[in-house]
Amino acid sequence: MVRGTRTVLIESGTASLDLFDLYGEPLPIPEARLLVARNGDRFDLGRGIVLEAIESPGHAPHHLCFFERSERILFCGDAVGNHGTSVDTPLTVPPRFDLETGLETLRRLKALEPRHLAFTHFGLATPAVPILEDYEARLVAWFDRLREMLARMPPDSVVADVLAEPQYAGMTSVDRMAVEMCVRGGLLSLIADDS
């Protein structure tokens, strides 16, 4: 197993959010098949399709997006959250979400002037720039809300209060786990900032 995947979840206080039972244990990829991508690296896929790696920390320090310039498609990974899913919280998952870095990433992604966003969770969306702007506003509002709640109650109560809200009542257990991870990740980020 990759060092830390389960351990990081446990160390970050999210052991109850174990999705390994759902997806299975991650298996290592042979090192000879790995290519480390860095900001600015370009990958020619043929037929005029070139992907450029775009460093996009915030969601996680190692996160990369990929930009295809000819069609202006930004493969945004988790840097821009979800699209078209029932989980409407920003993807502020533990253990390493950083708000300021995430906001700076969104500003850099907007500067690329993408036409389309290709979401990992899930699908292709347009127009890209308004979606990026909306996510930026949602991130700020999400952290303002978590900060206000954390000022008046302990972290576990914040999680319970968010999950008790009507929009989360009919969700599947997997979607509720995703919301809980996002709440806990946001709280961990705020607590780390205050340390």
C-alpha positions as CSV (number, residue, x, y, z in Angstrom):
1,M,0.0,0.0,0.0
2,V,1.2,3.5,-0.7
3,R,2.7,5.0,2.5
4,G,0.3,7.0,4.4
5,T,-2.9,6.7,2.4
6,R,-4.8,5.0,5.2
7,T,-2.4,6.3,7.9
8,V,-2.9,9.9,6.8
9,L,-6.7,9.4,7.1
10,I,-6.3,7.9,10.5
11,E,-3.8,10.6,11.7
12,S,-6.0,13.4,10.4
13,G,-8.9,12.2,12.5
14,T,-10.9,10.7,9.7
15,A,-10.5,7.0,10.5
16,S,-14.3,6.5,10.5
17,L,-14.3,7.7,6.9
18,D,-12.5,4.7,5.5
19,L,-13.4,4.4,1.8
20,F,-11.0,1.5,1.3
21,D,-13.8,-0.9,1.8
22,L,-15.7,0.8,-1.1
23,Y,-12.8,1.1,-3.5
24,G,-10.3,-1.5,-2.3
25,E,-6.7,-1.2,-1.3
26,P,-4.5,0.9,-3.7
27,L,-1.9,-1.2,-5.4
28,P,1.5,0.1,-6.2
29,I,2.4,0.9,-9.8
30,P,5.8,-0.4,-10.9
31,E,8.3,2.5,-10.7
32,A,9.4,2.0,-14.3
33,R,5.8,2.9,-15.4
34,L,5.7,6.2,-13.5
35,L,6.5,9.6,-14.9
36,V,6.8,12.5,-12.4
37,A,5.1,15.5,-13.9
38,R,6.2,19.0,-13.0
39,N,4.7,22.5,-13.6
40,G,5.1,23.4,-17.2
41,D,5.9,19.9,-18.5
42,R,4.2,19.2,-21.8
43,F,3.0,15.8,-23.0
44,D,2.4,15.4,-26.8
45,L,-0.5,12.9,-27.2
46,G,-0.4,13.2,-31.0
47,R,-2.8,14.7,-33.5
48,G,-2.1,18.2,-32.2
49,I,-3.1,17.4,-28.6
50,V,-0.6,18.6,-26.1
51,L,-1.3,18.6,-22.3
52,E,0.6,21.0,-20.1
53,A,1.0,20.2,-16.4
54,I,-0.1,23.1,-14.2
55,E,0.9,23.1,-10.6
56,S,-2.3,23.5,-8.5
57,P,-1.7,23.2,-4.8
58,G,-4.3,24.0,-2.3
59,H,-6.4,20.9,-2.5
60,A,-3.2,19.1,-1.8
61,P,0.5,20.2,-2.1
62,H,1.3,17.7,-4.9
63,H,-1.9,18.5,-7.0
64,L,-1.6,19.1,-10.7
65,C,-4.1,20.1,-13.4
66,F,-3.5,19.6,-17.1
67,F,-4.3,22.2,-19.8
68,E,-5.0,21.4,-23.4
69,R,-4.4,24.8,-25.2
70,S,-5.9,24.1,-28.7
71,E,-9.4,23.5,-27.3
72,R,-8.7,25.3,-24.0
73,I,-9.7,22.4,-21.9
74,L,-8.6,22.4,-18.3
75,F,-8.5,19.0,-16.6
76,C,-8.9,20.4,-13.2
77,G,-8.6,17.3,-11.0
78,D,-9.9,18.3,-7.5
79,A,-8.7,21.9,-7.6
80,V,-12.2,23.1,-8.6
81,G,-14.3,20.7,-6.5
82,N,-17.2,18.6,-7.8
83,H,-19.5,19.2,-10.7
84,G,-22.9,17.7,-11.2
85,T,-22.8,15.6,-8.0
86,S,-25.0,15.6,-4.9
87,V,-22.0,16.6,-2.7
88,D,-22.1,20.4,-3.0
89,T,-19.4,21.2,-0.5
90,P,-16.0,22.4,-1.6
91,L,-13.4,19.7,-1.7
92,T,-11.5,20.6,1.4
93,V,-10.5,17.1,2.3
94,P,-7.9,16.3,5.0
95,P,-5.2,16.3,5.8
96,R,-3.5,19.2,3.8
97,F,-6.1,21.6,2.3
98,D,-4.8,25.2,2.3
99,L,-7.3,27.9,1.6
100,E,-4.9,30.7,0.6
101,T,-2.9,28.4,-1.7
102,G,-6.2,27.1,-3.1
103,L,-7.5,30.6,-3.9
104,E,-4.2,31.5,-5.5
105,T,-4.4,28.3,-7.6
106,L,-7.9,29.4,-8.8
107,R,-6.6,32.8,-9.8
108,R,-3.8,31.2,-11.9
109,L,-6.3,28.8,-13.5
110,K,-8.6,31.7,-14.4
111,A,-5.6,33.4,-16.0
112,L,-5.3,30.5,-18.5
113,E,-8.8,31.5,-19.8
114,P,-10.0,28.0,-20.2
115,R,-13.1,27.4,-22.3
116,H,-14.1,24.1,-20.7
117,L,-13.4,22.4,-17.4
118,A,-13.0,18.6,-17.3
119,F,-13.9,17.5,-13.8
120,T,-12.7,14.3,-12.1
121,H,-16.0,14.4,-10.2
122,F,-17.7,14.4,-12.9
123,G,-17.9,15.6,-16.5
124,L,-17.2,18.5,-18.8
125,A,-18.5,21.9,-18.0
126,T,-18.7,25.3,-19.6
127,P,-18.3,28.3,-19.4
128,A,-15.2,27.7,-17.4
129,V,-14.3,31.1,-16.0
130,P,-17.6,31.7,-14.3
131,I,-17.4,28.2,-12.7
132,L,-13.9,29.0,-11.4
133,E,-15.2,32.3,-10.0
134,D,-18.2,30.6,-8.4
135,Y,-16.0,28.0,-6.8
136,E,-13.6,30.7,-5.4
137,A,-16.6,32.4,-3.8
138,R,-17.9,29.1,-2.4
139,L,-14.6,28.3,-0.9
140,V,-14.4,31.7,0.9
141,A,-18.0,31.3,2.1
142,W,-17.4,27.7,3.3
143,F,-14.4,28.8,5.4
144,D,-16.2,31.8,6.8
145,R,-19.0,29.5,7.9
146,L,-16.7,26.8,9.4
147,R,-14.7,29.5,11.2
148,E,-17.8,31.0,12.7
149,M,-19.1,27.6,13.8
150,L,-15.7,26.6,15.2
151,A,-15.7,29.8,17.3
152,R,-18.8,28.6,19.2
153,M,-18.5,24.8,19.3
154,P,-16.0,21.9,19.2
155,P,-15.0,20.4,15.8
156,D,-17.1,17.2,16.3
157,S,-20.2,19.4,16.9
158,V,-19.5,21.4,13.7
159,V,-19.4,18.1,11.8
160,A,-22.6,16.9,13.3
161,D,-24.4,20.3,12.8
162,V,-23.4,20.4,9.1
163,L,-24.5,16.8,8.5
164,A,-27.8,17.5,10.2
165,E,-28.7,20.2,7.6
166,P,-31.7,19.3,5.4
167,Q,-29.7,19.2,2.1
168,Y,-27.6,16.3,3.5
169,A,-30.5,14.3,4.9
170,G,-31.3,12.2,1.9
171,M,-27.7,11.5,0.8
172,T,-26.2,8.0,0.5
173,S,-23.8,7.0,3.2
174,V,-20.9,7.4,0.8
175,D,-22.0,11.0,-0.1
176,R,-22.4,11.8,3.6
177,M,-18.8,10.5,4.2
178,A,-17.6,12.8,1.5
179,V,-19.3,15.8,3.1
180,E,-17.9,14.8,6.5
181,M,-14.4,14.6,5.0
182,C,-14.7,18.1,3.5
183,V,-15.9,19.5,6.8
184,R,-13.1,17.8,8.7
185,G,-10.5,18.9,6.2
186,G,-11.7,22.5,6.4
187,L,-11.6,22.4,10.2
188,L,-8.1,20.8,10.2
189,S,-6.9,23.7,8.0
190,L,-8.4,26.3,10.3
191,I,-7.1,24.7,13.4
192,A,-3.6,24.4,11.8
193,D,-3.7,28.1,10.9
194,D,-4.5,29.0,14.5
195,S,-1.6,26.9,15.9
